[in-house]
Amino acid sequence: VSQLQLQAVVSTQSTGEEMGDENQADETYSLTTVKSIAGAVEQLVNFFGMQPCERTERVAEDKTAHTLLLAGQHKDGVECLIKTRIVFDGVVNMKISARSQNADLNDLLVSSI
């Protein structure tokens, strides 16, 4: 994961659609040490070192659910996108999806939490 670089992406939706569903890996986690959605967003942005997209790094204070979109480029030039759906219901739960043209990279990204 440390070999990712920041990269501006014009539209995560169109870029993600170009990659296709077959180029996606998914995983679900309970983030037991995180106390809020905003805390989860901050930690995920710092952990992955990728660029937040579409201002999704901003979390409204009263939200119980949030989607975070991140974009980056692996050192070998492969573009990758991460989408997380974060829900707070007393505990922070997260579904993470990674898309790129490299299945191994997708698996690495979703399993690195």
N, C-alpha and C positions, 0 to 999 in steps of 0.2 A: 504494500500500500504506500510505502514511503517513496515510491518511484513515480508518483503521480504529480502532475504539474497543473497549475491553474490555467484555465482556458475559457475565454468568453464564448458562449454559445448563443446564437441569435434566438432560436426557439427550441426548447427541450422537447416539445411535443412533436415537431416535424423531424427533428434529429432522432428521437426515440422511435418514431414510426418507420423511418428509413432502416433502422437496425432490425426491426421486426421482433415479434414475440418469441421466436425460436432462439433469439440471441439474448435471453434474459434468465437470470437466476433470482430466486426469492427465498427469504427466510423470515421467521417471526421470532421476536425476543421480548422478554420482560426485562426492563431495565431497573432492577431493584435498588440500585444505588443512586438513581436519579430521582429527584423530588418534583420535577415540573416539566412541562413541555418545553418551555424556554431553555431550561437547563439541558435537556436532551438535544435540542437544536444546536446550542452552543458547543456541546461536547462532540457532536457528530461533525460539525464544520471543522473544528480543530483536529479531530482524529483523522479524517480523510484528507484534509488539506486541499479540498476542491472548492471551486467557485460556486457559491449559492446562486441560484437562478430565479428570475422573476420575483425578486424580493422576498423569497420564501424563508429567509433567515429571520424575518420579522414575525413575531408571534404576539397576537393580541392577548392582553392579560386575562380575559375571561374565557378563553378558548379551552374546550375539553378535547379537541382534535385538531390536528394540523398536518399539512403535507410539506415536506422539505424536499427541494430539488437541488441536486449538486451536479456539476459538470467538471470534467478534467480530461487530461490526456496522459496516458501511460508513457514511460520513457521511450518505448518503441514506436510512438506515434498513434497508438490506438485510442480513439476517442471513447470516453465512457461516461455514462449517466447513472446517477443514483436517485431513486425516488423512495422516500420514507413516508409512511403514514403512521403518525404518532398519536396515541390516544391516552388520555389520563382518566382513570376511573378509580382513584385511590392508589394506583400503581401505574407507572408509565409502561405502556406496551407499544411495540413498534413492528411494523412489517417493512422490510427493506427489499427493494428490487434493484438489480444492477443490469445495465444493458451495455454491450459493446460487441464488436465483431470477434471477440476472443472469449470463448466459453470458460477457459481456465481463469481468466481475469475476473469474469463475472462471479464465479464460484469463490474466488479469493476475497473479493470485496464483500460479499454477503456473509461469509463465514469469519471475517476478521473482527467482528464485534466481541 
